[in-house]
């Protein structure tokens, strides 16, 4: 197996992959008319110990990003309670 060299990421692109706050809020700063469409929200079918939220983030009604959040159910009452 041959490993590829790690690409150098600088400037504006680096700030995107190291963003610590909400991706949606960051997109709203960069683009007009950002909207989040929830595709699915609830228990994972294969493991009922996980909660899943799937969204498509759009700008000007064009899909930009598909995002999936998976959280253990026991964590929903603490750090991830905002997802409920």
JOFENTA-V495669 format. One line per field, one symbol per residue. psi: psi as a letter, one per 30 degrees, with the letter a starting at -180 (. if undefined). Layout:
psi->???
//
This chain:
psi->kkklkkkkklbeeefefgkfakeeeeeffellhkkkjkekjakkefjggkkkkklkklkhgkkekkkkkkkkeffffcfgfff.
//
